[in-house]
């Protein structure tokens, strides 16, 4: 099957999910700020939600970029790749809910666990998509290289590790779990290095299943 409708669905869901994140950045209905100090205090109360918006927007942007890189190689899709992609998008669409949970209940460990688990599941299916495309070069305009797969694996595994670290931080310092995601920028650097190392030491293609 043509990949174009998968591309359109993916772009649409990511666009909606990334837009929904900003909805949480609003004052609760009802209060009127009589003074400048009261307005500042109201903005301070929005800081956890603002941090959640930044983190979640960047996480979704990373996953969208990774998906775009993988599907840039794809010419056709089959039923299994469509299924993996739909599950991946399903978890991605949960990110705004999980983000709002951590923004509203920043100090609750349960909210951090839900958020980390959601991102963890998105990362798992992102990796499964990369691996499936690598193992099925007949779907591609050109086969995915082992080096490209290695880079994607490092990026997703590092993001999974950050999810686990965020929960550990939330246990020790309630409300600070999302600060672990500032390390996700290292995933891109590590991924590029892993890709460069793999280029010289692994085959450029994998055998088909």
ROFIDO-911937 format. One record per atom (N, C-alpha, C): residue in three letters; atom name; x, y, z. Coordinates in nm, 3 decimals. Example, Ala and Ser with C-alpha at 12.3 -4.5 7.8 and 13.67 -1.06 7.14 Angstrom:
# residues 2
aa at px py pz
ALA N 1.319 -0.569 0.780
ALA CA 1.230 -0.450 0.780
ALA C 1.320 -0.330 0.780
SER N 1.285 -0.225 0.708
SER CA 1.367 -0.106 0.714
SER C 1.290 0.003 0.787
***
This chain:
# residues 209
aa at px py pz
UNK N 0.084 -0.119 0.000
UNK CA 0.000 0.000 0.000
UNK C 0.088 0.125 0.000
UNK N 0.031 0.233 -0.052
UNK CA 0.103 0.360 -0.051
UNK C 0.121 0.409 0.092
UNK N 0.231 0.479 0.116
UNK CA 0.259 0.529 0.252
UNK C 0.198 0.666 0.276
UNK N 0.139 0.729 0.174
UNK CA 0.102 0.870 0.186
UNK C -0.005 0.894 0.292
UNK N -0.100 0.801 0.306
UNK CA -0.204 0.823 0.405
UNK C -0.150 0.803 0.547
UNK N -0.051 0.715 0.561
UNK CA 0.015 0.700 0.692
UNK C 0.089 0.829 0.728
UNK N 0.158 0.887 0.631
UNK CA 0.227 1.014 0.655
UNK C 0.128 1.123 0.698
UNK N 0.015 1.129 0.627
UNK CA -0.085 1.232 0.657
UNK C -0.144 1.211 0.797
UNK N -0.176 1.085 0.830
UNK CA -0.231 1.056 0.962
UNK C -0.132 1.090 1.072
UNK N -0.006 1.053 1.051
UNK CA 0.097 1.081 1.151
UNK C 0.115 1.230 1.172
UNK N 0.127 1.306 1.063
UNK CA 0.143 1.451 1.077
UNK C 0.022 1.513 1.146
UNK N -0.098 1.465 1.112
UNK CA -0.219 1.520 1.172
UNK C -0.226 1.495 1.322
UNK N -0.196 1.373 1.364
UNK CA -0.204 1.340 1.507
UNK C -0.097 1.414 1.585
UNK N 0.024 1.423 1.532
UNK CA 0.128 1.496 1.603
UNK C 0.095 1.645 1.610
UNK N 0.039 1.700 1.504
UNK CA 0.002 1.842 1.506
UNK C -0.105 1.869 1.610
UNK N -0.206 1.781 1.618
UNK CA -0.312 1.799 1.717
UNK C -0.257 1.780 1.858
UNK N -0.178 1.675 1.879
UNK CA -0.124 1.648 2.012
UNK C -0.035 1.764 2.060
UNK N 0.049 1.816 1.972
UNK CA 0.138 1.925 2.011
UNK C 0.060 2.054 2.037
UNK N -0.052 2.072 1.968
UNK CA -0.136 2.190 1.990
UNK C -0.214 2.177 2.121
UNK N -0.264 2.056 2.150
UNK CA -0.342 2.036 2.272
UNK C -0.260 2.063 2.398
UNK N -0.129 2.048 2.389
UNK CA -0.045 2.071 2.506
UNK C -0.062 2.211 2.563
UNK N -0.082 2.308 2.475
UNK CA -0.086 2.447 2.520
UNK C -0.218 2.481 2.589
UNK N -0.319 2.396 2.573
UNK CA -0.449 2.425 2.633
UNK C -0.440 2.432 2.785
UNK N -0.345 2.355 2.842
UNK CA -0.330 2.355 2.987
UNK C -0.271 2.486 3.039
UNK N -0.214 2.567 2.951
UNK CA -0.154 2.694 2.995
UNK C -0.261 2.802 3.001
UNK N -0.349 2.790 3.095
UNK CA -0.456 2.889 3.115
UNK C -0.487 2.900 3.263
UNK N -0.537 3.016 3.301
UNK CA -0.579 3.034 3.439
UNK C -0.710 2.960 3.462
UNK N -0.732 2.909 3.581
UNK CA -0.861 2.844 3.609
UNK C -0.973 2.945 3.597
UNK N -1.092 2.902 3.555
UNK CA -1.202 2.997 3.537
UNK C -1.243 3.061 3.670
UNK N -1.277 3.187 3.663
UNK CA -1.332 3.251 3.782
UNK C -1.249 3.362 3.842
UNK N -1.118 3.339 3.870
UNK CA -1.046 3.441 3.947
UNK C -1.018 3.567 3.865
UNK N -1.024 3.680 3.935
UNK CA -0.990 3.808 3.874
UNK C -0.874 3.866 3.955
UNK N -0.773 3.909 3.884
UNK CA -0.653 3.958 3.951
UNK C -0.662 4.109 3.965
UNK N -0.676 4.149 4.091
UNK CA -0.695 4.292 4.118
UNK C -0.564 4.367 4.115
UNK N -0.454 4.301 4.143
UNK CA -0.326 4.369 4.150
UNK C -0.223 4.297 4.064
UNK N -0.115 4.368 4.039
UNK CA -0.005 4.310 3.963
UNK C 0.055 4.191 4.037
UNK N 0.064 4.199 4.168
UNK CA 0.121 4.091 4.249
UNK C 0.036 3.965 4.239
UNK N -0.095 3.981 4.235
UNK CA -0.184 3.866 4.223
UNK C -0.168 3.799 4.086
UNK N -0.149 3.880 3.984
UNK CA -0.128 3.825 3.850
UNK C 0.004 3.746 3.845
UNK N 0.109 3.803 3.905
UNK CA 0.238 3.733 3.911
UNK C 0.224 3.601 3.984
UNK N 0.150 3.602 4.096
UNK CA 0.129 3.479 4.172
UNK C 0.055 3.375 4.089
UNK N -0.043 3.420 4.011
UNK CA -0.115 3.328 3.923
UNK C -0.024 3.267 3.818
UNK N 0.067 3.349 3.764
UNK CA 0.162 3.297 3.665
UNK C 0.259 3.198 3.727
UNK N 0.300 3.225 3.852
UNK CA 0.390 3.132 3.921
UNK C 0.325 2.996 3.937
UNK N 0.196 2.995 3.964
UNK CA 0.124 2.868 3.980
UNK C 0.119 2.789 3.849
UNK N 0.140 2.858 3.737
UNK CA 0.139 2.790 3.608
UNK C 0.275 2.730 3.571
UNK N 0.378 2.753 3.652
UNK CA 0.512 2.707 3.616
UNK C 0.519 2.557 3.594
UNK N 0.461 2.472 3.682
UNK CA 0.466 2.327 3.654
UNK C 0.403 2.290 3.520
UNK N 0.292 2.356 3.485
UNK CA 0.228 2.327 3.356
UNK C 0.314 2.377 3.241
UNK N 0.380 2.491 3.262
UNK CA 0.466 2.544 3.157
UNK C 0.585 2.451 3.133
UNK N 0.643 2.398 3.240
UNK CA 0.753 2.302 3.226
UNK C 0.704 2.177 3.154
UNK N 0.585 2.129 3.191
UNK CA 0.528 2.014 3.124
UNK C 0.506 2.038 2.976
UNK N 0.463 2.160 2.940
UNK CA 0.442 2.193 2.800
UNK C 0.575 2.189 2.724
UNK N 0.679 2.249 2.778
UNK CA 0.809 2.251 2.711
UNK C 0.860 2.108 2.690
UNK N 0.858 2.029 2.798
UNK CA 0.911 1.893 2.790
UNK C 0.832 1.811 2.688
UNK N 0.699 1.814 2.700
UNK CA 0.616 1.731 2.613
UNK C 0.625 1.775 2.467
UNK N 0.632 1.906 2.443
UNK CA 0.644 1.954 2.305
UNK C 0.773 1.905 2.243
UNK N 0.883 1.914 2.318
UNK CA 1.012 1.870 2.265
UNK C 1.016 1.718 2.245
UNK N 0.955 1.644 2.339
UNK CA 0.951 1.498 2.324
UNK C 0.874 1.460 2.199
UNK N 0.756 1.519 2.180
UNK CA 0.678 1.487 2.061
UNK C 0.751 1.530 1.933
UNK N 0.821 1.643 1.939
UNK CA 0.897 1.688 1.822
UNK C 1.008 1.588 1.788
UNK N 1.073 1.533 1.891
UNK CA 1.177 1.432 1.867
UNK C 1.119 1.307 1.802
UNK N 1.004 1.262 1.852
UNK CA 0.943 1.142 1.795
UNK C 0.894 1.168 1.652
UNK N 0.839 1.287 1.628
UNK CA 0.794 1.318 1.492
UNK C 0.913 1.321 1.396
UNK N 1.024 1.381 1.441
UNK CA 1.143 1.388 1.356
UNK C 1.199 1.249 1.329
UNK N 1.202 1.164 1.430
UNK CA 1.250 1.028 1.411
UNK C 1.161 0.949 1.316
UNK N 1.031 0.966 1.331
UNK CA 0.937 0.898 1.241
UNK C 0.955 0.947 1.098
UNK N 0.974 1.078 1.083
UNK CA 0.994 1.135 0.950
UNK C 1.121 1.078 0.885
UNK N 1.226 1.065 0.963
UNK CA 1.352 1.009 0.910
UNK C 1.333 0.865 0.866
UNK N 1.262 0.787 0.947
UNK CA 1.242 0.646 0.912
UNK C 1.155 0.632 0.787
UNK N 1.044 0.705 0.782
UNK CA 0.950 0.690 0.670
UNK C 0.999 0.761 0.545
UNK N 1.104 0.842 0.558
UNK CA 1.163 0.900 0.438
UNK C 1.224 0.791 0.349
UNK N 1.257 0.676 0.409
UNK CA 1.313 0.564 0.333
UNK C 1.204 0.475 0.273
UNK N 1.083 0.484 0.327
UNK CA 0.977 0.390 0.292
UNK C 0.907 0.432 0.165
UNK N 0.884 0.335 0.077
UNK CA 0.807 0.360 -0.045
UNK C 0.667 0.301 -0.034
UNK N 0.657 0.183 0.026
UNK CA 0.528 0.116 0.043
UNK C 0.517 0.069 0.188
UNK N 0.394 0.043 0.235
UNK CA 0.371 -0.011 0.369
UNK C 0.290 -0.139 0.356
UNK N 0.305 -0.225 0.457
UNK CA 0.222 -0.345 0.465
UNK C 0.139 -0.339 0.592
UNK N 0.057 -0.442 0.614
UNK CA -0.035 -0.440 0.726
UNK C 0.034 -0.431 0.860
UNK N 0.146 -0.501 0.875
UNK CA 0.214 -0.500 1.005
UNK C 0.275 -0.364 1.035
UNK N 0.331 -0.301 0.935
UNK CA 0.388 -0.168 0.958
UNK C 0.278 -0.067 0.990
UNK N 0.164 -0.080 0.924
UNK CA 0.051 0.008 0.956
UNK C 0.007 -0.013 1.101
UNK N 0.000 -0.140 1.144
UNK CA -0.042 -0.169 1.281
UNK C 0.055 -0.110 1.383
UNK N 0.185 -0.128 1.361
UNK CA 0.284 -0.070 1.451
UNK C 0.270 0.082 1.456
UNK N 0.246 0.142 1.340
UNK CA 0.236 0.287 1.334
UNK C 0.112 0.338 1.407
UNK N 0.001 0.267 1.394
UNK CA -0.123 0.309 1.460
UNK C -0.109 0.299 1.612
UNK N -0.046 0.192 1.661
UNK CA -0.024 0.180 1.806
UNK C 0.069 0.291 1.854
UNK N 0.175 0.317 1.777
UNK CA 0.267 0.426 1.808
UNK C 0.192 0.559 1.820
UNK N 0.104 0.586 1.725
UNK CA 0.028 0.711 1.726
UNK C -0.072 0.714 1.842
UNK N -0.126 0.597 1.877
UNK CA -0.218 0.592 1.990
UNK C -0.151 0.637 2.118
UNK N -0.031 0.587 2.144
UNK CA 0.041 0.630 2.264
UNK C 0.082 0.777 2.254
UNK N 0.122 0.821 2.134
UNK CA 0.159 0.962 2.117
UNK C 0.041 1.054 2.147
UNK N -0.080 1.011 2.111
UNK CA -0.197 1.094 2.136
UNK C -0.231 1.103 2.284
UNK N -0.176 1.013 2.366
UNK CA -0.197 1.018 2.511
UNK C -0.106 1.119 2.581
UNK N -0.005 1.166 2.512
UNK CA 0.093 1.255 2.576
UNK C 0.028 1.382 2.633
UNK N -0.065 1.449 2.561
UNK CA -0.128 1.567 2.622
UNK C -0.199 1.537 2.753
UNK N -0.268 1.423 2.761
UNK CA -0.334 1.386 2.886
UNK C -0.232 1.364 2.996
UNK N -0.126 1.288 2.966
UNK CA -0.024 1.260 3.067
UNK C 0.046 1.389 3.110
UNK N 0.067 1.480 3.015
UNK CA 0.131 1.607 3.047
UNK C 0.043 1.692 3.137
UNK N -0.087 1.694 3.109
UNK CA -0.179 1.771 3.194
UNK C -0.185 1.714 3.334
UNK N -0.170 1.582 3.345
UNK CA -0.171 1.517 3.476
UNK C -0.052 1.563 3.560
UNK N 0.067 1.565 3.499
UNK CA 0.185 1.609 3.574
UNK C 0.180 1.759 3.603
UNK N 0.114 1.835 3.515
UNK CA 0.102 1.978 3.542
UNK C 0.006 2.008 3.655
UNK N -0.105 1.932 3.661
UNK CA -0.207 1.955 3.763
UNK C -0.169 1.895 3.897
UNK N -0.101 1.779 3.891
UNK CA -0.063 1.709 4.014
UNK C 0.088 1.683 4.012
UNK N 0.163 1.791 4.008
UNK CA 0.308 1.781 3.987
UNK C 0.377 1.702 4.098
UNK N 0.327 1.709 4.219
UNK CA 0.394 1.646 4.332
UNK C 0.346 1.502 4.356
UNK N 0.253 1.455 4.277
UNK CA 0.202 1.319 4.294
UNK C 0.286 1.221 4.214
UNK N 0.337 1.118 4.280
UNK CA 0.421 1.020 4.212
UNK C 0.344 0.949 4.102
UNK N 0.217 0.924 4.124
UNK CA 0.136 0.853 4.023
UNK C 0.134 0.928 3.891
UNK N 0.122 1.060 3.897
UNK CA 0.119 1.138 3.773
UNK C 0.250 1.126 3.697
UNK N 0.363 1.123 3.770
UNK CA 0.493 1.109 3.703
UNK C 0.508 0.970 3.643
UNK N 0.458 0.868 3.712
UNK CA 0.464 0.732 3.660
UNK C 0.382 0.720 3.531
UNK N 0.263 0.778 3.531
UNK CA 0.179 0.775 3.411
UNK C 0.248 0.845 3.295
UNK N 0.307 0.960 3.322
UNK CA 0.374 1.035 3.216
UNK C 0.494 0.957 3.161
UNK N 0.577 0.906 3.252
UNK CA 0.696 0.832 3.209
UNK C 0.657 0.706 3.134
UNK N 0.553 0.636 3.179
UNK CA 0.508 0.514 3.112
UNK C 0.456 0.544 2.972
UNK N 0.388 0.657 2.957
UNK CA 0.337 0.695 2.824
UNK C 0.451 0.719 2.726
UNK N 0.550 0.800 2.769
UNK CA 0.665 0.827 2.683
UNK C 0.742 0.699 2.654
UNK N 0.755 0.614 2.755
UNK CA 0.825 0.486 2.740
UNK C 0.759 0.401 2.631
UNK N 0.627 0.395 2.631
UNK CA 0.556 0.315 2.531
UNK C 0.570 0.375 2.391
UNK N 0.567 0.507 2.381
UNK CA 0.590 0.571 2.251
UNK C 0.728 0.533 2.199
UNK N 0.828 0.535 2.287
UNK CA 0.964 0.502 2.247
UNK C 0.976 0.357 2.203
UNK N 0.909 0.266 2.273
UNK CA 0.913 0.124 2.235
UNK C 0.863 0.105 2.093
UNK N 0.748 0.164 2.063
UNK CA 0.691 0.142 1.929
UNK C 0.765 0.221 1.821
UNK N 0.828 0.332 1.859
UNK CA 0.915 0.400 1.763
UNK C 1.029 0.308 1.724
UNK N 1.088 0.241 1.823
UNK CA 1.198 0.149 1.795
UNK C 1.152 0.029 1.714
UNK N 1.033 -0.024 1.743
UNK CA 0.980 -0.137 1.667
UNK C 0.958 -0.100 1.520
UNK N 0.915 0.023 1.496
UNK CA 0.896 0.070 1.358
UNK C 1.029 0.075 1.285
UNK N 1.130 0.132 1.350
UNK CA 1.263 0.139 1.287
UNK C 1.314 -0.001 1.255
UNK N 1.301 -0.093 1.352
UNK CA 1.352 -0.229 1.331
UNK C 1.278 -0.300 1.218
UNK N 1.146 -0.277 1.211
UNK CA 1.068 -0.344 1.106
UNK C 1.108 -0.293 0.968
UNK N 1.126 -0.162 0.957
UNK CA 1.167 -0.106 0.828
UNK C 1.306 -0.158 0.789
UNK N 1.395 -0.170 0.887
UNK CA 1.529 -0.222 0.860
UNK C 1.523 -0.365 0.809
UNK N 1.436 -0.445 0.867
UNK CA 1.429 -0.586 0.831
UNK C 1.348 -0.613 0.705
UNK N 1.285 -0.510 0.651
UNK CA 1.204 -0.529 0.530
UNK C 1.244 -0.424 0.424
UNK N 1.361 -0.441 0.367
UNK CA 1.408 -0.345 0.266
UNK C 1.322 -0.342 0.141
UNK N 1.240 -0.447 0.121
UNK CA 1.153 -0.448 0.003
UNK C 1.047 -0.339 0.009
UNK N 1.025 -0.282 0.129
UNK CA 0.929 -0.172 0.144
UNK C 0.992 -0.036 0.117
UNK N 1.124 -0.033 0.098
UNK CA 1.198 0.093 0.098
UNK C 1.245 0.134 -0.041
UNK N 1.260 0.266 -0.056
UNK CA 1.324 0.318 -0.176
UNK C 1.471 0.281 -0.175
UNK N 1.532 0.280 -0.058
UNK CA 1.666 0.225 -0.037
UNK C 1.667 0.161 0.101
UNK N 1.742 0.054 0.120
UNK CA 1.742 -0.013 0.250
UNK C 1.796 0.077 0.360
UNK N 1.738 0.064 0.477
UNK CA 1.792 0.131 0.595
UNK C 1.924 0.063 0.632
UNK N 2.024 0.142 0.664
UNK CA 2.153 0.085 0.701
UNK C 2.153 0.042 0.847
UNK N 2.242 -0.049 0.879
UNK CA 2.258 -0.091 1.019
UNK C 2.301 0.026 1.106
UNK N 2.378 0.118 1.048
UNK CA 2.422 0.235 1.124
UNK C 2.304 0.324 1.160
UNK N 2.212 0.344 1.068
UNK CA 2.094 0.425 1.096
UNK C 2.009 0.361 1.206
UNK N 1.995 0.228 1.199
UNK CA 1.920 0.157 1.302
UNK C 1.989 0.170 1.438
UNK N 2.122 0.159 1.439
UNK CA 2.197 0.171 1.564
UNK C 2.177 0.309 1.628
UNK N 2.179 0.412 1.546
UNK CA 2.158 0.547 1.598
UNK C 2.019 0.563 1.657
UNK N 1.918 0.510 1.586
UNK CA 1.780 0.519 1.636
UNK C 1.765 0.440 1.765
UNK N 1.829 0.324 1.773
UNK CA 1.820 0.242 1.894
UNK C 1.878 0.316 2.014
UNK N 1.992 0.379 1.997
UNK CA 2.054 0.452 2.108
UNK C 1.964 0.567 2.152
UNK N 1.908 0.641 2.056
UNK CA 1.822 0.754 2.090
UNK C 1.699 0.710 2.170
UNK N 1.633 0.605 2.124
UNK CA 1.512 0.562 2.193
UNK C 1.544 0.499 2.328
UNK N 1.651 0.420 2.336
UNK CA 1.687 0.359 2.463
UNK C 1.726 0.464 2.566
UNK N 1.795 0.569 2.522
UNK CA 1.830 0.676 2.615
UNK C 1.706 0.748 2.666
UNK N 1.608 0.766 2.578
UNK CA 1.484 0.831 2.621
UNK C 1.408 0.742 2.720
UNK N 1.412 0.610 2.698
UNK CA 1.352 0.518 2.794
UNK C 1.421 0.530 2.930
UNK N 1.553 0.541 2.927
UNK CA 1.629 0.556 3.052
UNK C 1.591 0.685 3.122
UNK N 1.572 0.792 3.047
UNK CA 1.532 0.919 3.106
UNK C 1.396 0.905 3.174
UNK N 1.306 0.828 3.113
UNK CA 1.174 0.805 3.174
UNK C 1.189 0.740 3.311
UNK N 1.276 0.638 3.318
UNK CA 1.299 0.570 3.446
UNK C 1.363 0.664 3.548
UNK N 1.457 0.746 3.501
UNK CA 1.523 0.841 3.591
UNK C 1.423 0.944 3.644
UNK N 1.328 0.985 3.559
UNK CA 1.229 1.085 3.603
UNK C 1.145 1.033 3.719
UNK N 1.111 0.904 3.714
UNK CA 1.034 0.845 3.824
UNK C 1.120 0.839 3.951
UNK N 1.247 0.801 3.936
UNK CA 1.337 0.794 4.051
UNK C 1.352 0.932 4.116
UNK N 1.365 1.036 4.034
UNK CA 1.377 1.171 4.088
UNK C 1.248 1.211 4.160
UNK N 1.133 1.175 4.102
UNK CA 1.005 1.211 4.163
UNK C 0.987 1.145 4.298
UNK N 1.045 1.027 4.316
UNK CA 1.037 0.959 4.446
UNK C 1.115 1.037 4.551
UNK N 1.233 1.086 4.511
UNK CA 1.320 1.157 4.606
UNK C 1.277 1.303 4.623
UNK N 1.243 1.368 4.509
UNK CA 1.205 1.510 4.512
UNK C 1.069 1.523 4.443
UNK N 0.960 1.515 4.515
UNK CA 0.827 1.526 4.453
UNK C 0.813 1.654 4.370
UNK N 0.762 1.637 4.250
UNK CA 0.740 1.751 4.162
UNK C 0.854 1.784 4.069
UNK N 0.969 1.718 4.086
UNK CA 1.088 1.751 4.005
UNK C 1.119 1.646 3.900
UNK N 1.033 1.546 3.884
UNK CA 1.063 1.436 3.793
UNK C 1.088 1.478 3.649
UNK N 1.009 1.574 3.599
UNK CA 1.024 1.614 3.459
UNK C 1.157 1.681 3.429
UNK N 1.229 1.722 3.533
UNK CA 1.359 1.784 3.510
UNK C 1.456 1.685 3.447
UNK N 1.431 1.555 3.465
UNK CA 1.518 1.454 3.404
UNK C 1.518 1.465 3.252
UNK N 1.410 1.516 3.195
UNK CA 1.400 1.520 3.050
UNK C 1.490 1.626 2.987
UNK N 1.555 1.709 3.068
UNK CA 1.651 1.802 3.009
UNK C 1.772 1.727 2.953
UNK N 1.789 1.602 2.996
UNK CA 1.900 1.522 2.944
UNK C 1.868 1.456 2.810
UNK N 1.743 1.471 2.762
UNK CA 1.708 1.402 2.639
UNK C 1.783 1.460 2.519
UNK N 1.834 1.582 2.533
UNK CA 1.914 1.639 2.425
UNK C 2.040 1.559 2.399
UNK N 2.088 1.489 2.501
UNK CA 2.206 1.405 2.484
UNK C 2.178 1.285 2.395
UNK N 2.051 1.248 2.383
UNK CA 2.016 1.132 2.301
UNK C 2.054 1.154 2.155
UNK N 2.033 1.275 2.106
UNK CA 2.070 1.304 1.968
UNK C 2.219 1.293 1.944
UNK N 2.297 1.346 2.038
UNK CA 2.443 1.340 2.026
UNK C 2.490 1.194 2.031
UNK N 2.438 1.118 2.128
UNK CA 2.477 0.978 2.141
UNK C 2.435 0.897 2.019
UNK N 2.317 0.929 1.965
UNK CA 2.270 0.859 1.847
UNK C 2.358 0.881 1.726
UNK N 2.402 1.005 1.707
UNK CA 2.492 1.035 1.594
UNK C 2.625 0.964 1.610
UNK N 2.675 0.959 1.732
UNK CA 2.803 0.890 1.754
UNK C 2.789 0.741 1.731
UNK N 2.679 0.682 1.777
UNK CA 2.657 0.539 1.756
UNK C 2.643 0.508 1.608
UNK N 2.578 0.597 1.535
UNK CA 2.562 0.577 1.391
UNK C 2.697 0.585 1.321
UNK N 2.779 0.680 1.362
UNK CA 2.911 0.694 1.299
UNK C 2.999 0.572 1.327
UNK N 2.993 0.521 1.451
UNK CA 3.073 0.402 1.483
UNK C 3.024 0.279 1.408
UNK N 2.894 0.267 1.395
UNK CA 2.837 0.148 1.331
UNK C 2.863 0.146 1.181
UNK N 2.881 0.262 1.119
UNK CA 2.903 0.267 0.975
UNK C 3.025 0.187 0.933
UNK N 3.125 0.182 1.017
UNK CA 3.249 0.114 0.981
UNK C 3.257 -0.031 1.029
UNK N 3.159 -0.074 1.109
UNK CA 3.173 -0.205 1.170
UNK C 3.054 -0.300 1.147
UNK N 2.949 -0.253 1.081
UNK CA 2.833 -0.341 1.060
UNK C 2.795 -0.343 0.913
UNK N 2.722 -0.446 0.869
UNK CA 2.674 -0.450 0.731
UNK C 2.577 -0.336 0.706
UNK N 2.565 -0.298 0.581
UNK CA 2.476 -0.188 0.547
UNK C 2.331 -0.231 0.539
UNK N 2.303 -0.359 0.526
UNK CA 2.165 -0.407 0.521
UNK C 2.153 -0.530 0.607
UNK N 2.029 -0.565 0.639
UNK CA 2.003 -0.686 0.715
UNK C 1.929 -0.783 0.627
UNK N 1.940 -0.913 0.654
UNK CA 1.865 -1.012 0.577
UNK C 1.714 -0.996 0.602
UNK N 1.637 -1.019 0.502
UNK CA 1.493 -1.009 0.516
UNK C 1.440 -1.130 0.591
UNK N 1.324 -1.109 0.655
UNK CA 1.264 -1.218 0.729
UNK C 1.194 -1.315 0.631
***
